[in-house]
Amino acid sequence: MGKVVSILIGLILIALGVWGCIAESWQGAVVTFIKGGLVIMALVVGLGILVFGLSELRAAPEPTPAEPSSSSSGPPEGGSEQK
């Protein structure tokens, strides 16, 4: 029952949002709000990418994994092979 209610509330809110975007009296305010949201989102995403890049620069390089000394591809000596 809760899933149905959440779906209905979601559909009602989507309809109200579409109506708010289309309504003549709110159109300028909605566009201004969306522009402001895009600017803030660009700032936050840019800051996150900058912090990630700086942390990658400061991180020590990872050592490459050592190659096995023997070139045989079978099981190790004394090991049992499962079938």
WOKA-V633744 format. One record per pair of residues at least 24 apart in sequence whose ideal C-beta (glycine too) atoms are under 7 Angstrom apart, sorted by the first residue. I is the first residue (numbers start at 0). J is the second residue. D is the distance in whole Angstrom. If there is no record, write none. Layout:
# WOKA-V633744
i->I j->J d->D
i->I j->J d->D
This chain:
# WOKA-V633744
none
